Amino acid sequence: MFKVDVDKDKCTGCEECINNCPASVLELVDGKSEPVEMDECLGCETCVEVCPEGAITVTEV
């Protein structure tokens, strides 16, 4: 299982992570990306790679 964390101070709401996540783990909430389907996370770190602000981390739990 993986945990996705989004630094709300860094997130600009560009939706790159949302548009590129193969498991649809993230959604835009109040203009910021937020993990909503954490149990579906594949741990691929695509969201980390595409985030231009470096606002996302994925850790194995």
C-alpha positions, 0 to 999 in steps of 0.5 A: 500500500502507498501513501500520497501526500500533496504539499498544499503550499506548493500545489498550484492546481495545474492538474498534471498529476490528476491527468497522468495518474493511471489509477485516478488517485487524485482529484482537484479539491478547492483548487488543489490536488488531493488524494481521494482513492489512496487504496488504488495507488500503484506506487508508480510515482507518475504524479511525482514525476509530472508535478512541476512544483515538486509538491507530491511524495509517494511512500510505501506504508 
